[in-house]
Amino acid sequence: MTHSKKSNVCEEKTFETIYNKHATDLYNFLYYKYGEQLDPSDKVQNAFIKLWEKCSDIVPEKAKSFLFTVANNLSINAFKHQKVILNYESNHLSDTKNSQDPSFIMEEKEYLKKFQKALSKLSPEKRATFLMCKAEGKKHQEVADLFGVSRKTIEKRLYTAIDELRIYIKEI
């Protein structure tokens, strides 16, 4: 099927319309999914740059899907890059870990005891939810499916557990 000139996003008015229609939603999607650390506004701009570069291949009806896919992939790549940096730093810091101040090691052990005591004060549902979400890295929906409750219930349990832990451990 051949496309006419007006069926792609290279025309300035069409591109501008797509930008005005999807930029805010794309930013909100990235912000909600990845937070502020991955700079969602930068990913939005880069997604629109990619759309402009490929404008002759993209029809306006597919522009939204293209933008969200590109922006999501850019965010995933940035997240993976941060993970590599953290792994590199932790490997190099582990070399100096043996030379840590003994008082720091003692404080770390005391904090761990406080944290474990605070965890034991949580209700079984909140403790299990907190550990599955934060320690095991399970998604809210996965935990909800395991417990047979809604995702909102899991979110409520998790956020109240975090609030209670903050109360039990004043240093957080």
Summary of the structure (lengths in Angstrom):
residues: 172
radius of gyration: 23.1
end to end distance: 60.4
largest distance: 72.4
contacts: 444
relative contact order: 0.08
helix: 84%
strand: 0%
